[in-house]
């Protein structure tokens, strides 16, 4: 079946540029557990989903770059030879990728592209990574760059870190590129070794509850969290020089070296080492089919993100608490960078509509806002259509 968005970007492209493009699809992601662990070189457990960016692209005969965002109905033009950061943030995700490729000495000449997506923006589903990954994948195909999937994920991540300025880890871009239908990716962010964990739970649905709070604080606070973790590592290193990142530490080391110091640094590092250990246990439960225990770990993650890492918000806390009181919700927690976005919940299939009603009503009554709900399915990663 041809997706509507695939047709839409393709037809718009042909109408605008009068030539036939290739079309690339790059998905958003969910993450079951392992939050804020990627830039601390720990583990994550994400998956690509059936919400994606669709990008139609073709070469130009010159060095011009012409971009069109269908969703925003906005154009941006520049050139491979002279470009700079734009006030249009959406364009920076694309130009950031071009910039990384050029810095690596890879030849890029002019191109035109049109894109649109159904990954909700600012909902913590990594629409930005999806756009970066679509761009690098499309350019790799168009100019036959022979990049590996890992190189593409890393280039997309660098674009976000350098050009956009969010000092993110590799989870989102890795998940978007490496996604596999009905599988989670257990990724070791230190070695970049990964394994696919089957995730096709009979009788259970993955549902996202979107708080509709846009995470505007996210990028500045995100970078602060990353710095605080590094400060913790710097202190630990005075006693344990072999600890290069929080992945190399553990809860005893954190207690010993940080408990008497700055409370924020202590709490951040405590959360991260706990979360890395929690993910391992959670994966074990998943393999054993013990969803109940897996769900408990999701709630523990939420509590840690809220109280120790302080990246939650009242709306997300309200929903996580509300979910916890529902026997038909196996596990739930806030997902992604934080300060808004979604709660991810595993819900018993038979009770999905009932639970959604309860959550929607509670949210409206207590928070005075409408909850948006998405059912997600796990899909393959970035691909040419
Ligand atoms: C954002 C970042 C990721 C990761 C998560 C938190 O999505 O882009 O690298 O750090 O937050 O787990």
Boltz pocket constraint, residues with backbone or C-beta under 6 A from the ligand:
constraints:
  - pocket:
      binder: B
      contacts: [[A, 34], [A, 35], [A, 36], [A, 37], [A, 38], [A, 39], [A, 124], [A, 126], [A, 168], [A, 169], [A, 170], [A, 171], [A, 172], [A, 336], [A, 337], [A, 338]]
      max_distance: 6.0
